[in-house]
Amino acid sequence: MFNPFYSLNPKFYRRGILAGVMATLIVPILGFAQAASESPLNLFINGQADAAVRSLRSSLNSNPSDAQQHNLLCRVQYAEERWDAAVSECERAANLDPKNATYQLWLGRAYGEKAEHSSWLTAIGLAKKTHIAFEKAVQLDPQNVQAHSDLSEYYIEAPGFLGGGTDKAAAQANIVEKIEPARAHWIRARIAEHQNRNSDAETEYKRALALDMNSPRRLFDLASFYRRANRLDELEATIQRSAQLNTKNDSTLVDSAALLLRVGRNLPLAATLLRRYIDQGTKSEDAPLFQAQHLLGQILEKSGDVQGAKLAYLAARSEASEFAPPNAALKRLGA
């Protein structure tokens, strides 16, 4: 099965383990009164996927033609790794409002993730749909840097018979340079990596970093490059630097923890970064809390703290019952 993307979503993504996790576990008891007054998006970002879905479905029962609500439901299901459901809802949003670039962008992402989890033959058809959706997003909103970025990733990773080509990605970089120069350097770095020009790629990542004034996210991009180049000491040092500069405690902490877990390096640091995000973080859709809690469970389990891992998995499951990974982990651990 071919993978039409490099990685659109890199993530997989306290006051003491027991205190912090148990504080999260009691949210269902206290949260129902709050849920009525919170928007579905805020519920989702704060890890309450089940409450967000209930709210969205209730709204759609009253107004099934609300494209915005269908799109948000798609995004919740996307975060829960429910690819079929996400595709269905994103298709509804795009059909209801076909001129909305954001809906096309999320439709492309949903198709892409479903492609990655499908048979080779099915993936081919989904990749074509992904390509169409990303190109529509760019056409509808030429200033949408994220759409240009995702389309560039498609061009870099997809074979020519599916519309891929690094020349097309380079053209996107030239467009993006006029809007967000640092992102243009990131696209060029990805092209260089794909062509096994690692020295040029590193230069481009560092140019992006310089333009973004040492942003934690650009440092994470550089650290990710070091993983692919098998330069793990530099990866770890760059993650530490990113964490030090991340005063907002944003979703980069979650992605950094996932990267450390992936290479099996400094798991105590990975757990610390996750607890920072869970307790103090500027929450975002890039890393809803249930994803961060599940990732913490993985790191604690890998570190030998089985009880702490169970509690983290339970915290994730308590608010996102349709998110399958914590259920699988708890079953494996006999919980």
N, C-alpha and C positions, 0 to 999 in steps of 0.2 A: 504494500500500500504506500503510495507516495504522499508526501507531506507538502502541500502547496505553499506553506508558509515556513518561515524560520521560527517565529514564536510571536503571536500577536498578544499573547497574554502570558508574560513570563512568570507570573506567580503561580504558585500552586495552592500559594500563597498564601513586676507586680508586687503587689504587696505580699509576697510569699505565695506559693502555688495554691495552697488550700484556700487562703482568704480570698485571693483574686478570682479563682474559678468558682468558688461557692457564691461569691457576690454576683457573678454572671448567672449562675444557675437559678437564683431567686428572681431574676427578671420576669419570668412568666407569671409569678405570683403578684408582682407589683405592676407589671407592664400592661395588663389589659385595660386599666383605666386610662393609662397614658396613650395607648394605641389609638383610641378614638380621636384624639386631638392631634396626632402626628401624621404627617404626610407619608404616603407609601414609600417615597424615596428615602426619607429620613429613617423610617423603620428598617428599610433594606440596608442602608449604609451602616446602621448601628447593629446589624446582625440579626434583626428580627424578620427573617425571610418569610416565615409562616404568617406572621401578622401582616406583612406587606402584601402577600399573595391574597389573603382573605380580603383585605381592603380593596385591592385592585379588582378582584372578581366581583365583589359587591357593587363597585362602581360600574363595571362593565355590564352587569345584569341590568342596571338602570339605563345605561347608554352604551350599547354594544358597538357604536360607531366612533367611539373615542380613540383615535389613533394614538394619542400620547400615552394613554393607559395601556394599550396593547404593547406599545414599544417598551414601556417600563416593565411590564410583566415578562416580556422576552428577556430583558436584561437581568431580572432576578433569576429566571430559570437558566440563563446562560451562566451566571455565577454559581448556580447549584449543579452545573455540568449536566443539565437535562437538555441535551442538544435537540431532540425531536420537538419537544415542547417549545423551546426557544425559537426554532425555525418557524413553527406554526404561528406564534404570536408576532414575530417580526414580519412575517409575510402579511399578516392582517394589517399591521400598522402601515406598511409600505403600500399596500393596495388601497387603503383608505386615504392616504395622503402621499401619492407617488412623487410629489415634487419636494419632499422633505429630505434633505441630504443626510441628516442624522439617522433617520429611519433606514435609509439605504445603507449607510455605514454599518449599522448594527445587524442588518439583514446579511450583509457580506460576512461579517464576523461569525454569525450563527451558522451560515452555510459552511464557512471554513472549518469551524470546530467539528461540525457533523462530518465533514469530509475526512478529518483526521481520525475519526472513530468509526469509519465505514470500510467496507471492502474496497479493493482497488477500483473495480468497475463503477461502483456507486460514487466513489470519491471523484472520479473523472467528471461526472455530470455536475456534482456539487461544486467542484472547482470552477467550472464554467460559469455557474450561477454567481459564485463569489466574485469572479472577475467582473461580471456585468454590474453587480451591485456596487462595487467599489468605484468603478468608472462613472456610474451614475451619480454617486455621492460627490465626486470631484466636479463633475459637470454642473451639478445643481448648486454647489457652493465652492467656487474656486479658491476661497480664502480658508477653507477648512484644512488646516495643516494635518490633523490626525487622519483625515481621509486620504490625503496625498501620501502620508507615511505608510498607511496600511496597503494602499495600492502599490507603492514602491516595493514593499515586502513581497507582495504577490509576484510582481515582475521579476524580482531577484530569485525567488525560490521555484516558481512554476516553470516547467519545460516549455520550449518554444511552441509545441503543438497546442498548448493551452494558453497561449498569449504571453508567455513570459519572455524576459529579455533584459539584460542589464543596461542596454542602451535606453530602454524605456524608463527604467528606474533612474538613470542619470538625468533624463529629461525632467522627471518629477523633481529631482534635487534642484535643478536650475530654477524651476518654478517656485519651490519652497524657499529658496535662498532669498527671494524678495519679500517673503512674509516672516520667516523665522530662520535666520541664517544658521543657528546652531543645529536645528533639525536637518538642514541640508547637509551639513558635515556628517551627521549620523547616518543619513542615507548613503552617502559616499563611502563611509566606513564599512557599511554592510556590503556594498558592492565589492569593495576591495577584499573583504574577507571571503566572499563567495568565489573570488578569482584567485584565492590563495596568495594575496599580496598583503601579508600580515603587517609588514612595516608601514605600508601606506595606510592600512586600516587604523593602526594605533595612532598615527599622526592625525588622522581625521577625528578620531574620538577625542583626542586631546585638544584639537581646535574647537570642537563643540564645547568641551569643558571650559576652555578659556573664554569663549563668548558668553557662556551661561554663568560666568563668575563662580566657578567651583560648586555648582549646584549638586546636591546629594544624588539627584537622578542621573546626571551626566557621569558622576563618579561610579554609580552602579552600572551604567552602560559600559564603562571602561573595565570594571571588574568582571562583567559578563564576558567581555572579549578575552580577558586573561584566562577565564575558565576554558574557553574554546581553544586557546593557544597553549593550555596546560601549564600556565605560569601561576601556580597556586599560591606561592608566597606573596606575589604582587596582588593577586586577587584579595587575599585576606587583609593585606595592608590597606588596599583601596576601600574595602568595605568598612574598615575601622575609621578611615578618614571621612567617608560619607556619613557614617553614624554620628561622628563628632560635629559635623556641620549641620545636621538635620535637626534644627531647633524646633521645627514644627512637628516633629515625630510623625511624618506622613507615611504613605504606603510604601515608600522606598525601603523602610525598615522591614516590612514583610517580605518584599522581594529579595532583600539582602539575606534575610534569614533562610529563605528557600534556597538561595544560591549556596550558602554555607552548608546546608543539609545535603544538597546535591553532590558536593565535592567531599563531604565528610570532614570538614574542617571547623574547628572552634565552635562546637555545638553550644557550650555555655554562652558565648557571645550571641549566637543565633537566638537562644531562648531569651536573653536579656533584651534584644531588639524587639522581639515579639511582645514581651511584657510592657515595654515602653509604649508600643503602639496600642495595645489593648487598654492600658490604664490611662495614658496621657495623650494618645495620638489624635491628630487631625484626621478624622475618619473620612473615607471616600469610597466611592463605588469600586475603585480599583482594588480595594481590599476590604470587603465587608467583614465584620467581626467573626462570623462563623468560619470563614476561611482562615483567618489568623489563628483562631482557637484550634482548628484542626491541625494546622501546621505546627503549632506548639505541641500538640499531642504527639505528632510524628517525631519531633526533636527530642521530647522527653522519653519516648519509647526507645528511640535509638540510643539515648544516654543511659538507659537502664532503669529509669524512674517509671515503672509500670503504673503505679497508683496515680502519680501525677498525670501520666498520659491518659489514663481512663477518665479522669476528671475533666481534662481539656476536651477530649472527644465528646463527653457527655454535654459539656457546655455548648459545643458546636451543634450537636444534635438537638438540643433542647429548643433552639430557635429556628433551626433549618432542617426539619425532619425529612425533607425530600433530597437533601444533600447526602449522597450515598457513601462517600468515603468514611465519615466517622462511624456509620453503622457497620461497615465492613471491618473497621479497625476494632471496634468493641466486640464484635463477634469473634474475631481472631484472638482477642485477649480474654475471652470467656466472660465478658461483662454483659 
